[in-house]
Amino acid sequence: MTDDTKIQPPIASPYSKATLHLCRQIDGAKSREERAQLLLQLASRFHQEHDPTDAELNDQYHSFFEEYEHARMAFQQAAFRLARLALSEVNGAFESGRLTHEESVEVGKAVN
Protein backbone atom coordinates (compact mmCIF):
# COMPACT_ATOMS: atom_id res chain seq x y z
CA MET A 1 0.00 0.00 0.00
CA THR A 2 1.44 3.39 -0.96
CA ASP A 3 1.18 6.58 1.04
CA ASP A 4 -1.30 8.14 -1.40
CA THR A 5 -3.85 5.35 -0.85
CA LYS A 6 -3.83 5.51 2.94
CA ILE A 7 -7.03 6.68 4.54
CA GLN A 8 -6.48 10.00 6.24
CA PRO A 9 -8.13 10.60 9.60
CA PRO A 10 -10.84 13.26 9.48
CA ILE A 11 -9.67 16.77 10.26
CA ALA A 12 -11.11 18.06 13.52
CA SER A 13 -13.44 21.00 13.07
CA PRO A 14 -12.26 24.24 14.65
CA TYR A 15 -15.90 24.91 15.55
CA SER A 16 -18.04 23.28 18.21
CA LYS A 17 -20.96 21.04 17.32
CA ALA A 18 -23.28 23.66 18.84
CA THR A 19 -21.91 26.35 16.51
CA LEU A 20 -22.24 24.11 13.47
CA HIS A 21 -25.78 23.15 14.50
CA LEU A 22 -26.78 26.82 14.79
CA CYS A 23 -25.33 27.51 11.34
CA ARG A 24 -27.44 24.71 9.86
CA GLN A 25 -30.53 26.03 11.67
CA ILE A 26 -29.91 29.52 10.27
CA ASP A 27 -29.68 28.11 6.76
CA GLY A 28 -33.09 26.47 7.28
CA ALA A 29 -34.80 29.36 9.05
CA LYS A 30 -38.37 29.88 7.82
CA SER A 31 -38.89 33.48 8.92
CA ARG A 32 -36.96 36.67 9.45
CA GLU A 33 -37.68 36.56 13.19
CA GLU A 34 -36.44 32.98 13.51
CA ARG A 35 -33.27 33.85 11.59
CA ALA A 36 -32.66 36.91 13.80
CA GLN A 37 -33.04 34.86 16.99
CA LEU A 38 -30.71 32.17 15.67
CA LEU A 39 -28.13 34.78 14.64
CA LEU A 40 -28.18 36.19 18.17
CA GLN A 41 -27.69 32.69 19.57
CA LEU A 42 -24.81 32.08 17.16
CA ALA A 43 -23.11 35.33 18.16
CA SER A 44 -23.42 34.43 21.83
CA ARG A 45 -22.09 30.90 21.25
CA PHE A 46 -19.20 32.14 19.10
CA HIS A 47 -18.34 34.71 21.78
CA GLN A 48 -18.33 32.01 24.49
CA GLU A 49 -15.95 29.88 22.48
CA HIS A 50 -13.58 32.71 21.56
CA ASP A 51 -10.11 32.58 23.09
CA PRO A 52 -8.96 36.17 23.68
CA THR A 53 -5.39 34.91 24.21
CA ASP A 54 -5.12 33.31 20.74
CA ALA A 55 -2.17 35.15 19.20
CA GLU A 56 -2.78 33.55 15.79
CA LEU A 57 -5.91 35.65 15.29
CA ASN A 58 -5.41 39.18 14.01
CA ASP A 59 -6.47 42.30 15.92
CA GLN A 60 -9.45 42.93 13.66
CA TYR A 61 -10.82 39.50 14.56
CA HIS A 62 -10.43 40.21 18.27
CA SER A 63 -11.98 43.67 17.84
CA PHE A 64 -15.27 42.08 16.75
CA PHE A 65 -15.41 40.18 20.03
CA GLU A 66 -14.44 43.25 22.06
CA GLU A 67 -17.15 45.31 20.37
CA TYR A 68 -19.70 42.58 21.12
CA GLU A 69 -18.62 42.45 24.77
CA HIS A 70 -18.89 46.24 25.12
CA ALA A 71 -22.34 46.25 23.52
CA ARG A 72 -23.48 43.40 25.77
CA MET A 73 -22.28 45.25 28.87
CA ALA A 74 -23.94 48.48 27.71
CA PHE A 75 -27.21 46.62 27.13
CA GLN A 76 -27.02 44.97 30.55
CA GLN A 77 -26.35 48.31 32.25
CA ALA A 78 -29.27 49.93 30.40
CA ALA A 79 -31.54 46.99 31.29
CA PHE A 80 -30.60 47.26 34.98
CA ARG A 81 -31.27 51.01 34.96
CA LEU A 82 -34.65 50.49 33.32
CA ALA A 83 -35.53 47.70 35.77
CA ARG A 84 -34.60 49.95 38.71
CA LEU A 85 -36.86 52.65 37.25
CA ALA A 86 -39.70 50.13 36.95
CA LEU A 87 -39.18 49.01 40.56
CA SER A 88 -39.17 52.61 41.73
CA GLU A 89 -42.39 53.34 39.83
CA VAL A 90 -44.18 50.25 41.20
CA ASN A 91 -42.97 50.88 44.76
CA GLY A 92 -44.11 54.49 44.45
CA ALA A 93 -47.55 53.29 43.35
CA PHE A 94 -47.74 51.04 46.43
CA GLU A 95 -46.63 53.85 48.75
CA SER A 96 -49.10 56.35 47.29
CA GLY A 97 -51.98 53.88 47.46
CA ARG A 98 -52.53 53.81 43.68
CA LEU A 99 -51.74 50.09 43.78
CA THR A 100 -52.58 47.57 46.47
CA HIS A 101 -50.76 44.37 47.32
CA GLU A 102 -53.94 42.43 46.55
CA GLU A 103 -53.89 43.80 42.99
CA SER A 104 -50.27 42.73 42.55
CA VAL A 105 -51.09 39.19 43.73
CA GLU A 106 -53.97 39.00 41.24
CA VAL A 107 -51.67 40.17 38.45
CA GLY A 108 -49.06 37.59 39.47
CA LYS A 109 -51.62 34.81 39.22
CA ALA A 110 -52.73 36.00 35.79
CA VAL A 111 -49.14 36.13 34.50
CA ASN A 112 -48.24 32.64 35.72
C-alpha positions in Angstrom: 0.0 0.0 0.0 1.4 3.4 -1.0 1.2 6.6 1.0 -1.3 8.1 -1.4 -3.8 5.3 -0.8 -3.8 5.5 2.9 -7.0 6.7 4.5 -6.5 10.0 6.2 -8.1 10.6 9.6 -10.8 13.3 9.5 -9.7 16.8 10.3 -11.1 18.1 13.5 -13.4 21.0 13.1 -12.3 24.2 14.7 -15.9 24.9 15.6 -18.0 23.3 18.2 -21.0 21.0 17.3 -23.3 23.7 18.8 -21.9 26.4 16.5 -22.2 24.1 13.5 -25.8 23.2 14.5 -26.8 26.8 14.8 -25.3 27.5 11.3 -27.4 24.7 9.9 -30.5 26.0 11.7 -29.9 29.5 10.3 -29.7 28.1 6.8 -33.1 26.5 7.3 -34.8 29.4 9.0 -38.4 29.9 7.8 -38.9 33.5 8.9 -37.0 36.7 9.4 -37.7 36.6 13.2 -36.4 33.0 13.5 -33.3 33.9 11.6 -32.7 36.9 13.8 -33.0 34.9 17.0 -30.7 32.2 15.7 -28.1 34.8 14.6 -28.2 36.2 18.2 -27.7 32.7 19.6 -24.8 32.1 17.2 -23.1 35.3 18.2 -23.4 34.4 21.8 -22.1 30.9 21.2 -19.2 32.1 19.1 -18.3 34.7 21.8 -18.3 32.0 24.5 -16.0 29.9 22.5 -13.6 32.7 21.6 -10.1 32.6 23.1 -9.0 36.2 23.7 -5.4 34.9 24.2 -5.1 33.3 20.7 -2.2 35.1 19.2 -2.8 33.6 15.8 -5.9 35.7 15.3 -5.4 39.2 14.0 -6.5 42.3 15.9 -9.5 42.9 13.7 -10.8 39.5 14.6 -10.4 40.2 18.3 -12.0 43.7 17.8 -15.3 42.1 16.8 -15.4 40.2 20.0 -14.4 43.2 22.1 -17.2 45.3 20.4 -19.7 42.6 21.1 -18.6 42.5 24.8 -18.9 46.2 25.1 -22.3 46.3 23.5 -23.5 43.4 25.8 -22.3 45.2 28.9 -23.9 48.5 27.7 -27.2 46.6 27.1 -27.0 45.0 30.6 -26.4 48.3 32.2 -29.3 49.9 30.4 -31.5 47.0 31.3 -30.6 47.3 35.0 -31.3 51.0 35.0 -34.7 50.5 33.3 -35.5 47.7 35.8 -34.6 50.0 38.7 -36.9 52.6 37.3 -39.7 50.1 37.0 -39.2 49.0 40.6 -39.2 52.6 41.7 -42.4 53.3 39.8 -44.2 50.3 41.2 -43.0 50.9 44.8 -44.1 54.5 44.4 -47.5 53.3 43.3 -47.7 51.0 46.4 -46.6 53.9 48.7 -49.1 56.3 47.3 -52.0 53.9 47.5 -52.5 53.8 43.7 -51.7 50.1 43.8 -52.6 47.6 46.5 -50.8 44.4 47.3 -53.9 42.4 46.5 -53.9 43.8 43.0 -50.3 42.7 42.5 -51.1 39.2 43.7 -54.0 39.0 41.2 -51.7 40.2 38.5 -49.1 37.6 39.5 -51.6 34.8 39.2 -52.7 36.0 35.8 -49.1 36.1 34.5 -48.2 32.6 35.7 
